[in-house]
């Protein structure tokens, strides 16, 4: 046998072995825990046994009541001298805290590279009211970093699915609500979990410092909570078999579900969330200005158009309630 023929026979045998090994593999359903002895990587920042987040359901204030809108709004490009808006205008851009992993609220378009979504439309309205066009610098924040970014002056506003709560109001201010979201549960289709009650003794993931943490701890004390830096990390952990469910607001869960056809949203809402634009504490003129912008965009149909673009799969639109004080 020639050396060349010997090499060919060896290569053919190796190829056949590889084919047979591939044919013998069994495709496992999504969510099946790995069966190898390799350690499954945990996303950076993931924490098991989460403490309570900012309080919900024990509101000691009228959380969603905000300052009366500025009316009429100043002409774009002509902000009142000495105002927060004038300071932003002099810089030449609005600095917005958001993230890029919360489809359909705020995400990076994989084709254009632009940051898009419902929250981003709201931020764009505020920029247009100041400058006459969209002039925004985005700073990407984790859920647990939003309040500190405002307090440190690193951003002008937060537009990142931020729920208005009394506890958060002790550190920052909010606009009037611009969206109302229900909180739900996301699981794999073969999980057997049909409602929040099914989370007892299950591992449940939520983003750090998000309001679902407290609700789950109160409604299902036996649930084993896991927190991550981002909602995308929760999906990774569920795909790796490290958690059984994700709890979050329905728009965020719908975005997660669009990335994995094997998951579904189950059960009745476990709570209702009112999203507001986060604003540095004491910037009352900015609160009134943003509220004026939101009122204007409700009236001219922009809010409905944004809802139709990003959130219509969730059902008919419901305008958030408004309540103002002087």
N, C-alpha and C positions, 0 to 999 in steps of 0.2 A: 504494500500500500504506500502510495506516495505521500510525502509530507503535506502537500496541498490537499489531497483527498481526506487525510486524517483531520486536518483543521476544519474542513467543511462538515464532516460528520459530527465533530464536537460542537460546532456552532449550531447545527440543526437540532441536535439533542437539547441544547440549552434553550433554544427557541420553543421547542415542543413542550418542555417542562414548564416554561413561563405561561404558555397558552393553557395547559392543563390546570395550572394553579389558579389562573384567572377564571376558568370555567367552574372550578369547584367553590369559588367564593359565593357566599350568600348575601344578597342585598338586604340590609336591615332597615326597618322603618325609621324615619326621622325621630329623634328624641331617644333612641336606644343608647344606653350608656356604653362607652367603649369597653371592649372585652380584652384588650391587650394590657400588659403590665406597665406600659408607658404612662408617665404622669401627664394628665391632661392640663395644659397651661391655663392659668387663671388670668383674666384681664388685669392689667395694672390698676391698683386702687380698689379692687374688689374686697369687700369686707363681709365676713360671716357673723351673724348675730348682731344685727343693726340696732342701735338705740333709736328712740323716738325722734322724728324730725320736728320741724316747726309745728306748733299746735294747730289742729283743726277740730271742728265740731264742738269746741268750747269757746266760741267767739265771745269775747267780753266787750266788743265794740261793734258799731255799725260799719262793718269792714268795707262794704262796697260803696258807701256814700263818699263822694269826692267833692272838690271845690267847684263852684259854679263856672261853667265855660266862659272863656274870654269872648266877648261879643261887642262889636264886630272884631274879627281877627285883623291884625295889621297886614298891610300889603306885603306880599313876599318880597324879600330884599330890602325891606324898610322896617326892621325890628325896633321896638322902643329903646331909646338910649338907656344904657345901664341895666337892661334886662338880661336874664339868663340867655334868652334867644339871641340878643345882640352879641353876647360873648361868643356864642357858638358860630354866629354868622361871621364874626371877625376872624375866626380860625379858618373858615372856608370849608368846613365839613362837619357833619353830625357824627359823633362817635357812638356806635350802637353795639351793645353787648348782645350776642345771640349764639347760636351754634349751627353746625352743619350736619347734624345727624338726627334731625327731628322732622323728617318728611311726614306730612305735607305742610308743616308749619315753618320750618327753616331748614334748608338743606342745600348742598352744592350740586348744581345740575351737572351730571357727568359729561354732557355734550358741550355745553357752553362754558362751564366752569364758574358760572355766576351763582351767587347765593339767592335762592328763591323761596317762595312759600307765603302762607297767609300772614304770619308775623312780619315777614319782610315787606309785604305790601303796606302794612300798617306803619312800619318805620319809614317807608318811602313817602307816605302821605305827610308825615311830620317834616321830613327834609324838604319836600316841595313847598310846604307852607312857610318855611324859613327862607329858602334860597330861590324858589321858583323852579327848581329842578332837583333831581336826586343827586346829592353830594354826601355820600356816607362812607365812613371808615368802619368796617366790621371788626370786632374783637371777639374771638371765639372763646366761650366760657363754658365750664361745666355747670351742672345744675347747682352744685354747692358753692360755686364761686360768684354767683350773681350779686348778692347783697354786698359782699366785701368790695367788689369792683366799683359799685356805686359810691360806697362810703369812702373809698380811696381816691375818688375822682378820676378813675381810669376810663370811665365811659360816661356819656351824657344821659343815656337812657338804656333800659333793658327791654328788649322785645324778644322774649324767649319763653313762651308758654308759662308765664309766671302767675301763680295763683295769689289773689289778694287775701291776706290773712291778718288778723289783729297782731299776732306776734311779729310778723314782718313789718307791719306799720310802725313798730317801735324803733325801727332802724332806718327805714326809707319811706318815701311817699309813693302813691299810686295814682294813675289816672282812673277815670271811671272804667268799668268793665268794657272790653271790646269783643269778648267772646265768652260763651258759657259752654263748658265741657263736662261730660259725665265721665266718671272713673269706672273702668271695667277690668276684666281679667282675661289674659291671653294664655292659651294652653295648646298643646299638640292635640290633634284630632283623636288620637288613640289613648289619651291620658286618663279617660274616665272621669275627669273633673267637669262638672256642669254648672257650678255656681261657686260663690265665694266660700260657702260652707265646706266645699270639697278641698279647700286649701289646708285644712287641719293636718298637722304633721308633715306637710309638704314644704319644699324649699321654694320661696317666693322672692323674685327679684324686683327691685325698684332703684331708680337713680338716687344717689345720695342727696339728702335734704329735700326730697320731694314729699308732697303731702300724703300720697297713698300709704306711706310707711306707718304713720300714726293710725290711719283708718284700719289697716289690716291688723295691727297689734290690738286694737280694741275689738274688732269684730271677730277675729280668729286668733285668739291668744296662743294657740298651739302651732301656728304657722312659724316656719323657720326662715327668718328674713335674711336676705343677702342684698347688699347695696353695691353699686358700681358708679364709675364716673359718668357714664353715658348710657342712654337707652340701648344703643347698638351693642354695648357690652353685655347687657342682659340677654339679648337675642343670641349672642355667641355662647354664653353660658348655658342657655337652654338647648341649643343645638349640640353642645358637648355633653349633655346629660347631667350638668352640675346643678340645675334648678328645674323645678317642675312647672313654674308659671311666672308670668310677668304681670304686675299691676301698674296701671298708668291711666292717663286720660285717653279717651277714645280716639281722638285724632292721631295721637302718637302711636297707639296700638294698631290703628289702620295702616299707618306707614310701615310699621314693623311687619305686619301681616303681608304687605305687598312684596316683601323680600323672601317670604317662605310660604309656599302653597300648602304646607302641612299643618299650619297653625290656624286657630280660630278664636274669636272673641266669644265668651260665654257669660251667662248669668245676667242678672239685673244690675243696674248701676249701683256701686257701693258709696257714691257720693257725687256732689256737684261742685265744680270749680269755676270761679270767675277770674278770667285772665285780665290783668291790667298791665299798662306800661309802667315799669319801675323807674322812679325819678328820685334824685338825691333829696334827702330830707331838708325841708326849709325852702326849696325852690318853688314857692307857691305860684309865681308867675308862669313857670314852665308847666305846672300841673294844669292851670287854667287854660294855657295855650293849647296843650295837647287835647284837653277835653273839648275845646272849641273845634279843633281839627276833626276829632272823632264825630262830633255832632254834624259837622259839615259833610263828612263822607257818608254818614248814614242818610242824610237828606238827599244827596245828589246821586245815590245809587251805587257809589263805589264799594261800599261794604258788601252789598248783595253780589256785586260782580266778583269781588275777591272770594266770597264764599262759594259761588258757583264754580270758580276756577279750581279751588283747592279742596273744598270740603263737601261738595254736593253728594258724594257717595254715602255720607253719614245720614242723609235724610234732609227734609225741609229745613230751611234756615230759620233760626229763632234769634231775633235781635236781643242783645243783652239788656237787662233793666238798667235804668239810670236813676240816680238819686243824688241830689246836690245840696250843698250848704254854702253859705256866703263866707 
